[in-house]
Amino acid sequence: MAAAVSACTKQAPSLFLRTERGGSLLHRQADGTMVRDASTEDSVETQLVADDLVWGEAHALVAALYHEACHDSSEWDMSLSVEQELAKAAIVARAEYDAGSCAAQDLPDGWASAPCWQTHDLDSPACARLYPSLADKRPGLIVVSGFLGAGKTTFLNNCIEYHRARERFVAVIQNEVGATGVDEHLLGDSASVLALDEGCVCCTLAGSLAAGVRELTAQFSPEVILLETTGLANPLNLLAELGSIRDLVRLDTVVTVVDAANVQAVLESSAIARDQVRGADVVVCNKCDTISSASMETVKAALTALNPKAMMHVTTQGQIHPALFMDLETGKSCAGLLPAVPQSYANHTEEGYSSVRFFMPRPVTLEALEQAVGACPGAPFRIKGIVALDDGEPQSSGYVLAQCVAGRADFEPLQGFEGSPFLVMIGRDLDHAALLEHWQALGATLTESDIRNGVE
């Protein structure tokens, strides 16, 4: 706390005071009264010691502390200076600091090396030498990983709000497999969001991350960069990319978000999902309200077996205080990802995952959209997009954000969308022709030009 005061006021303490007083023990009697034990008065065991730090002009406060210690202001000799009276009373040890270096003696053990004497000037060589983390001006990079539909974007929004409430500028890099991104529309302020679409940042977009980080740091000078990888990204394949941008960012934490309801089946079928857990410093088990307590314990055991070193938190709708996964203790952060040897790990192409995008040029009813999602051939693991609605009433028209994960569908009104409505389907061994035939009943098309030309 004292170090924070020095940093905020940009002043080192001007005075250190140690006040020692005699004390005694009190005993409560059977009738409730308190009786002082005279045998303990002024003993070593009951000695009271108070340490005070003073910033700025200290004389008035020193006088007040002295009066309090003496219990009688008449004991103060006004003919003496503050320094002379304090030396005479011998109740304090005094230390003054000039430009961050000790110019006096008699500081008790531990105080001479306290951070508060240096943190008033975070750019000083002395501060950089003693506290190298404070001198690191690179923005912190937080990698947010997690399989399709785990709730990464909701989690991300909570993290953004945490930083903004503390006046820390946050930039976001979002990567989605589909050629048209959805998640960027879910963030409150898109001015500092860089979308890397049409591929996966850990394989087909190799090299794009470094370029994106350089663009964001040059344009915004953020204090924190949040990288939300696609649900099919293997964080272990990011090692080479992260190594190439060490001069630009400081890798703080790798967080993996998992969907409690689907994680066991996903872990059994996907090496990518298993690597996402293995590469994490922190595992956030999300949507825990969708399963029973017994199932939750089974899920936690499976995740711990894959990564026993990671911190684990159980959440609903990504609600977790970011302090639980940020600013981790030095030496413990990035324990999951960094020790791994760079090599080729599983990717979504090898596992048979692909995506297909359809443009939706004409408005549809919510009922028709729900039926089409429920009857979608091939049961894509993830369906998401933005669709225009028209149910015949003004209040039921506009745009809706459609999201479906492993059969669970959700439709939310979306304000301020100005692009071309679309749907993206992601899954294993997708039959693109069958999907197109199915969605053509609602006017789906493969080309955006049909929308521009008003084709229905």
N, C-alpha and C positions, 0 to 999 in steps of 0.2 A: 504494500500500500504506500509506503514511504517513497519507494522508487517511482510509483505512478504520480505522486504529488510533484516530485522533482521534474519528471518529464512534462507534466502539464503546465507547471508554473515556469519551467525553464530556469529554475534556480536550485542550486544545491542548498541543503540546510545551512543556516547561519549559526546555529547553536545546538549543542546536545546537552541535555540536563539529566542527571541521575539523582533522584531524591530518595533518601533512605530514612525510614522511620521505624521506631520501635512499635511492636504490637503485642497482643496477648490473645489467649484463647477465651472464648465464652462458652459457658455450659448452660444448657436449658434444664431448669428444675422441674420437678413433677408438677408443680402448679403453673408451669408455663413461663415463669420469669427467667431472665437471663442473668447469670452471675459471672463476673470476670475472674479468671484464675490468676491470682497475683503471682504465682510461682513461674508463670510463663512470660511475664512482662519483660520486654526488651531482650528476650533470649534470641539466639541465632535462628532457631526454628520459626519464630514468629516475626522476623524482620520483614518489613514491607519495603519493596524496591519499586520505584516508578521511573521509567525512562521516557523522556520527552524530546522531540525534535522540533526545532523552531525554524521557520522560513521568514525571510524579510527582516524588518527592524525588530529586534528581539528584546530591547530593554524593558518596555512596558510589561511584556508577558513574563519576563524573568522576575520583575518585582512582584507581580501578582502570584507567581508560583512560590516565591520566597515567603510572602505574607501567609500564604496558605500553609506552608510547611511549618512556620513558627506559631501558627494559630493566634497570633497577636501582633497587629501592625505596629504596636508601640515598640517592638524590639528592633524595628528598622532604623538604622542610624543614617539620617539624611545628609550628614556631613561627608559620608563616604560615597564613592562612585559605586555603580552596580557591580563592577568587576571586583572592587576592593571588598564590598560587603559580602559578596558570594564567597570570595576566598577566605574571608574572616569566618563566615558561618561554616565553611567546609562541608556543605551538604550537597554540592554538585561537582561533577567533573565537567570541565568546559573544553570544547573543541571547535575551532573555526577552520573553514576550508576556503582556500583561494584558488579559483580556476580549476577546481576539481582535485586538488592535491592537499594532503593534510598539512596544516601549518601549526598544529598544536598536538599535545600528547594527552595521555590519561584516558583515552577511550577504552571502555571495557572490551573484553574479548568478544569478537564477532562483529563489533560495530565499525572497526576501521575498514573492513572490506565490504561493508553493506552496499548494495547497488545504488542507494539513494544519493551517494556522493558523486556518482558519475552520470546518472541518467538524465540530468538536466541538459546535457549536450550529447545527443545520440550520435552525432556525426564526428565526435572527437575521436582521435586515435586511441585514447585510453579506453573509452567505452567500446569501441570496435574490438579492441584486444581482449577485454574482460568478458564482453557479451557479444560474440560474433553474430548470433542470430538477429540482434537488433540492427546490426549494420548491413544485413542482407536486404537490398532494395528490390530484389526480384519479386514479382507477384507470385503468390502461392497458387499452385495448380491442384485442384481437387478433381480426381477422375471418378465419375459416377457411372458404374456399370450395373448390369442386371438384365435378365432374360426378358423376352417380349412380354409387355403388359405388366411388369412388376410394380410399376408406379414411380418410375424414376423422375418424370417431369413434375409430379406433385411434390415429391421429396425435394426436387431442385427449387421449386418456388419457395418452400419454407426456408431453405438455405439462403436464397437471395434476400428475402425479407429480413432475416437475421442480420445480414451484413449492412443492408441499407439503413436499418434502425440505428446502426453504430457508425453511420456516415462513412462506410467503406465502399468504394466504387467496385462493382462486380461486373465482369464481362462473362459471356456464356458462349461456348461452342457446342452446337448440337449437331449430331450426326445421325442420319436415318437411312435405312436401306432403300426405301422407296425414292423414286425420282422427284417426288414432291413431298416436302416435309409438312408434318402436322404439328409437332410439338412446339415449334417456334410460335405458333398462334396462341399457345396456352400460357405464355409468360406475360406478366403484367406490362413490362416495358421492353419492347423489342429493339430499341435503339442500339443496345450494346450486345446484340445476339448475332453470332455468325453461324449460318447454317451450312453444313457440309453434307449435301445430299447426293443421290445417285451412286451410292457405294458405301462400303464399310471402311472406317478410318484405319482399321488394323490390317487391311489387305488391299482392296482395290483402290483405296485413297491414300496409299502410302506416299508421304511427302506433303500431303495437304495440311496435316496438323501443324507442322512447322511454319508453313506459309500463313495459316490462319492465326497462329499465336503472334507472329511478327506483325500482322495487320492490326490485330486488336491492341497490342502494346503500343504500336506507333500512333494509333488513332485515339485511344482512350486512356492510356497509362493506368490500367486497373490495378487495384491492390490484390484482387483475387480473380482467378479465372476458373470457371466451372466447365469441365468437359463432360457432356452427357453422350456416351457412346451408344450406338445402336444396340438393340437387344440381342443381336447376333454377333457382336464384337467380342473377340477373345482378348482380354486385357494383357495377357502374357505376350501377345504378338505386337504390343505397343512399345516393347522395351527399346528397340532400335530408334523408334520415333522420339521417345522421351529423352533418350540419350543425346539426340541431335539438338535439343532445345534447352539444355541445361544452362546455357548462358542467358536465356530469356526468362525462365521460370524456375521455381523451386517446387518440386513435387512434394506436396504436403501429405495427402491422404488418398487412398483408393477405397471407395465405398461401393459395395455391391448390394443392391436392393433385390430381394426375392419375394415372389408371390407365395404366401404360405399355403394357399389352396392347391397350387399346381407344382410346387417346387420338387416334391418327391418324384413325380412322374417325369418331370423335365430332367432332373439329375440322372435318372436311370437311362434316359434316351439320348442325352446330349453331352458330349465331352466339352463343348463350349461352356455350357452352364456350370459344369464341374470346375472348369478353369476359372470362371468368373468368381466362384467362391474361394478357390485356392489363392487367387491373386489379390484378395481383399485385405486391407487393414481392419476394416469395419464391415460387418454384415448386418444389414437392416432387414429383419424379417417382417415384411409389410402385409397388410390385409389379414392380420391375425384374428379379426372378428369374424372371419368367414369359416373358421374351423373350431373344433372343440379343444378343450384344454389338454386332453390326452393326446390328440393329434399334434398339438403344438409342441409338446415335449418330444414326440417322435421326430418332428421336423428339426428341432433344435439339436437333437442328438446327431442327426444326419449331417447337418451343417458343421457341427463341431468336429465330427470325424474327418471331414474334408479339410478343415482349417482350424486346428485347435488354438492357434495363436491370435486369431482375429477377435476383436471385441464384437459382441453380439447384442443387438437391441431389438425389441419386439414393438411394432408400431401398428397403428391404424391410420390409413390415408396419409402415410408418410409423415405423421406428426411426431417429430423428434427434435429436441433442442440441439441445434448445431454444435454447441459447446461440447456435446458428448462424443463427437467424432472429429472435431477440428482442434488445431493447436495441440496435437498429441505430444506427449513428452518426448523430448529429443532422444533418438535412438530406438524408439518404439514405432514411429510412423513409418509407413510404407514397408512394413515387415513382410507383407505377403507378396508384393510384386518385385521389389528391387533385387532380392537375392537370386531370383531365377536366372538361369543362364540363357541368353538370347538364342533362340532357335525357332523352328517352325512348329507352331502348335495348331490344334484343330481350328478350322474355319467353317463358315456356314455353307460354302459351296461344297466342300467335302461331305457335309452332313445332309446335303440335298435340299437345303432351304433356298427359297427364291421369293421374289415379290413380283406382283403385277399391279399396274395402276390403270384405273378406268376414270375417264372424265364423265361427269354427270351433268349434261347440258340443260336439262329441264327439271323444274321442281317436281317433287313427288310427295305423296302423303306419308305421314309418319307410320301409319299402319302398313302401307306397302313396303316401306323401308325395313320395318321390323320383320315382316314376313320374308323378305328377300335375304336378310342376314341370317335368319334362322334356318332357311332352306338352302344355304350356300353349298354348292357341291364341293367335295374334297375336304370339308371342314377345316378351312385355314385357321391356324393357331391365333392369328392376329388380323383383325380388320379395323382400319381406322381411316377417317377422312372427314371432309366437310361437304354437306349436301344441302341444297336449297329445298325448303319445305313449302308446301301450299296445300293446306287442308280446307280452303274455302273461306276461312275467317281471318281477319287482319291479325288477331292476336296469336294465331297458330301458323303464321307465315314467317319467313326469314331463313336463316341458316342454322343448321344443327351440327354439332360435333358428334360423330358416330365413332364409338369405340367398342370393340368386341375382343375378349380374351378368353380362349378356351371355352367358347360357348356362352360366356357371360357378356351380355350386351348392355350398353349404356348410351343414352342420347341426351345431350345437353345443348340448350340454346347458345348460339355464338354471335356476339355482337361485333360489328366493325370489320367483317371479312369482305375483301374487295377482289379476291382472285377468282380463279375458275374452280367450281365445285369438283370434287374428285373423291375416289375411294382407293385405298391401297390394301391389298391382301398379301399376307406373308405366311408361308407355311412350308411344309415338307412335301416334295414331289407334287407340286401344284399342276393341275391340268388347266393350262391357260385358255385353251379353246373352250372347254366346258364352262369355265368361269365367265368368259365373255358372252357366251350364249345365254347364260343365266341372267346376267346383269343387263343385257340388251333389252329385256322386257321393261326396264325402267329408263331406257334411253341411253345406256352406257355406250361410250365410244372410246377408242384407243388414242384418238388424236385431239389435241386442244383446238385445232383449227376449226373443227365442227362447231365448237362453242362460239368462237369468234364470229363465225359466219351465220350464227343463229340457226344451225341445223338441229332439228329435233327428231 
